Amino acid sequence: MKLVFLLPILFLIGGIGAKTNFKANGTFTCDYNAWCFFVTLWEEDITESWNDVIDRMGTKCVFGRHSWDYKLDGNEYEDAPFGDKFYEVFLSVRHNCTSHGIREVRSDTTYESVDTAVSYITWDKDLTGDDGTPYKEFV
């Protein structure tokens, strides 16, 4: 019986929402014959440390070819408590298709309604060059 009285409070605090399935795909290209990358699909929150990982592909190394097709697929059930009605979604990729070291670049942010059942995101990126933020490792 006490649980019945707690349900309205749980709805206000937790914000139970519907599921949104995010499907991301695209092609990474690189002018080198050997290169590696690590790609992550994110839901952006107020601070970077609160960002949700929707899906990620472990480090992939590519030899003898200049492109790689990737696919990511994951779910989000709600945005931050008391947040707006949109997911802020982006992809990031760390790679060594540079003249020196590992760099991270990210896609533009996509805004998707929390009421959307399935969201499709495509990001094709030529990784060749020294754009982005330097990192010491892929993960």
C-alpha positions as CSV (number, residue, x, y, z in Angstrom):
1,M,0.0,0.0,0.0
2,K,2.9,2.4,0.8
3,L,4.2,1.8,-2.8
4,V,1.1,3.3,-4.3
5,F,1.8,6.6,-2.4
6,L,5.4,6.6,-3.6
7,L,4.7,6.1,-7.3
8,P,3.9,9.8,-8.0
9,I,7.1,10.8,-6.3
10,L,9.1,8.3,-8.3
11,F,7.6,9.7,-11.5
12,L,8.6,13.3,-10.6
13,I,12.2,12.4,-9.5
14,G,13.0,9.7,-12.1
15,G,11.1,10.9,-15.1
16,I,10.2,7.6,-16.6
17,G,10.2,8.0,-20.3
18,A,9.8,6.1,-23.5
19,K,12.7,4.4,-25.2
20,T,14.4,5.9,-28.2
21,N,16.6,3.7,-30.4
22,F,19.6,5.4,-32.0
23,K,21.1,3.9,-35.1
24,A,24.3,5.6,-36.4
25,N,26.4,4.6,-39.4
26,G,28.8,6.0,-41.9
27,T,32.3,5.7,-43.4
28,F,35.6,6.8,-42.1
29,T,38.4,7.4,-44.6
30,C,42.1,7.8,-44.2
31,D,44.9,8.3,-46.7
32,Y,47.2,6.0,-44.8
33,N,47.6,2.2,-45.5
34,A,47.5,1.4,-41.8
35,W,45.4,3.3,-39.2
36,C,43.2,2.7,-36.2
37,F,40.1,4.4,-34.7
38,F,37.7,4.1,-31.7
39,V,34.1,5.6,-32.3
40,T,31.5,6.4,-29.6
41,L,27.8,7.5,-29.9
42,W,27.0,9.9,-27.1
43,E,24.0,11.6,-25.5
44,E,25.2,15.0,-24.3
45,D,24.3,16.2,-20.8
46,I,25.0,19.4,-18.8
47,T,28.6,18.5,-18.1
48,E,30.9,16.2,-20.1
49,S,31.4,13.8,-17.2
50,W,27.6,13.1,-17.2
51,N,27.4,12.3,-21.0
52,D,25.8,8.9,-21.6
53,V,27.5,6.4,-23.9
54,I,24.8,5.0,-26.2
55,D,27.1,2.6,-28.1
56,R,30.7,2.3,-29.0
57,M,32.9,0.2,-31.3
58,G,36.1,-1.0,-29.8
59,T,39.4,0.0,-31.4
60,K,39.5,-1.1,-35.0
61,C,42.7,-1.2,-37.0
62,V,42.6,-1.0,-40.8
63,F,45.4,-2.3,-43.0
64,G,45.7,-2.0,-46.8
65,R,42.5,0.0,-47.3
66,H,41.5,3.6,-47.0
67,S,38.0,3.3,-45.6
68,W,35.9,1.5,-43.0
69,D,32.1,1.4,-42.6
70,Y,30.8,1.5,-39.0
71,K,27.4,0.9,-37.4
72,L,26.3,1.7,-33.9
73,D,23.0,0.9,-32.2
74,G,21.8,1.7,-28.7
75,N,18.9,3.0,-26.6
76,E,18.2,5.9,-24.3
77,Y,15.2,5.9,-22.0
78,E,15.1,9.5,-20.8
79,D,17.0,12.7,-20.9
80,A,18.4,14.3,-17.7
81,P,15.8,14.7,-14.9
82,F,13.9,18.0,-15.4
83,G,15.7,18.3,-18.7
84,D,14.2,19.5,-22.0
85,K,12.3,17.3,-24.4
86,F,15.2,16.6,-26.7
87,Y,18.2,14.3,-26.8
88,E,21.5,16.0,-27.8
89,V,23.4,13.3,-29.7
90,F,26.8,13.3,-31.2
91,L,29.6,10.9,-32.3
92,S,33.3,11.2,-31.5
93,V,36.2,9.3,-33.0
94,R,39.7,9.0,-31.8
95,H,42.1,8.0,-34.5
96,N,45.8,8.0,-35.6
97,C,45.2,9.1,-39.2
98,T,47.5,12.0,-38.4
99,S,51.0,13.1,-39.0
100,H,51.7,12.5,-35.3
101,G,49.8,10.8,-32.5
102,I,46.1,10.3,-31.8
103,R,43.4,12.9,-32.3
104,E,39.7,13.1,-31.4
105,V,37.1,14.8,-33.7
106,R,33.3,14.9,-33.1
107,S,30.3,15.3,-35.3
108,D,27.8,18.1,-35.0
109,T,25.2,17.7,-32.4
110,T,21.8,16.2,-33.5
111,Y,18.7,17.1,-31.6
112,E,16.0,14.4,-31.4
113,S,12.7,14.5,-29.6
114,V,12.4,12.2,-26.6
115,D,9.1,11.0,-28.2
116,T,10.9,9.6,-31.3
117,A,11.0,5.8,-31.4
118,V,13.9,5.4,-33.8
119,S,16.6,8.0,-34.8
120,Y,18.9,7.5,-37.7
121,I,22.3,9.4,-37.8
122,T,24.8,9.3,-40.6
123,W,28.3,10.7,-40.3
124,D,30.9,10.2,-43.0
125,K,34.3,11.6,-42.1
126,D,37.7,11.9,-43.7
127,L,40.0,11.5,-40.8
128,T,43.2,12.4,-42.6
129,G,45.0,15.4,-41.0
130,D,45.7,17.0,-37.6
131,D,42.3,18.4,-36.8
132,G,40.8,17.8,-33.4
133,T,42.0,17.4,-29.8
134,P,45.2,15.4,-29.1
135,Y,45.0,12.3,-26.9
136,K,47.5,9.8,-25.6
137,E,45.4,6.6,-26.2
138,F,42.3,5.5,-28.1
139,V,40.1,4.8,-25.1
